Amino acid sequence: MDTRPRSHPTYIAFLVHRISGLLLALFLPLHFWALSRAIQGEAALENFLRWTDNGLVKASETLLVILLAAHLAGGLRVLALEFLGWRSSQKTLVAASAGVSLAAGLLFLLNVG
């Protein structure tokens, strides 16, 4: 029987890593569709690029960068667990990775303008 609490930061980090991976996988077909606009011609690509100036698309791009950073940080955490073993500072590492993920998203948001 698993007695670890579901509110433990490492469990939340596990969920963030899995959910961000799932959302990124769901994004891939949209990404490939966007790339196909370039293959279909200049006009199709120009229409798509004009659509990306929408504020909701910009917010979605920022969320995507945060998801990518969170998934990367979660993957690095899993690698650290595999090769370094359990440390008492796991909660600190989880908090640091969350901060780095949010900082990456905010930096992207500042550069999107």
N, C-alpha and C positions, 0 to 999 in steps of 0.2 A: 504494500500500500504506500502510495506517495504521500508524504506528510508535509512537503514543502508548500508554503502558502502561494496562492496564485497572484498575490499582490507584491511578491518579492521582485526587486528591480531586475534581477537576471531573467526571471520568467517574462517580464514585460519586454526586456530586450530580445528574448527569444521570439515573442509574438511579433514585435516590430520587424525583425529580420525576415520572418516567414511571410508576413502580410506585405511588406515592401517588395519582396521577391515575386509574390503573386501579382501584385499590381503592375510591376514592371513587365512581367510576362504578358499581362493583358494589354499593355501599351504597345507591345511590339507590332501587332498587325496595323495599328494606326500609323506607326512609324514607317513601316514598309509602304503603306498607302501613300504617305506624304512623299516618300522617295520616288514613288511611281509617277508623281506629278511632274518631276523633272524629266523623266523619260518620255512622257507624253507630249512634251513641247514647252516652249517658252511661255505661251499664253496660260496654259494650265498651271505652271509653276508660279507665274506672276499672280494669278487669282488666289492660289493657296497662300502665298506670302502676304498678300493684302489681308487675307482672313486672319493671319497670325498677329496682326496689329491690334486685334480685339483684346480688351482688358481681361476678359475671362480666360483667353488663351494664355496671356502673359502670366496670370495667376496659376494656371495649370502647369506651365513650364517651370515655375518656381517650385511648385509642389513636386514635380518630377525630379528636380535637382535634389530636393530634400530627401525624397525616396531613394535616389541613387546613393546619396551620401550615407543615409541610414543603413542601407543594405551593405554598402562597403564596410562601414564601421562594425556592423553585426558580423559580417564574414571575418573580419580581422579578429574580433573577439573570440569567435569560434576557433580560429586557427591558434590563437594564444592559449585557449583552453586545451586544445589538442597537444600542443608542443610544450607548454609551460606548466600545465596542471592548474588546479584550483588555488587561487590566492585570496587572502582576506580583503584585498583591495578591489574585488570584482565590482562592488557597487560604485566605487569611484570611477572605474573604467567605463561602466555603463553610462554614468552621468557625463563623463568627458566625451564619450562618443555621441551622445545626444546633443551636447553643446556644439560639437564640431559639425554635425549634420545640419543643425539649424543655422549655424554661421555660414555654411556653404550656400544654403538657400538664400539667406539674406544678402550675401555678397553677389549672388547671381541676380537677385532682384534689384540691387543698386546698379548693376551694369546693364540691365535690360532697357531702362529708360531711353 
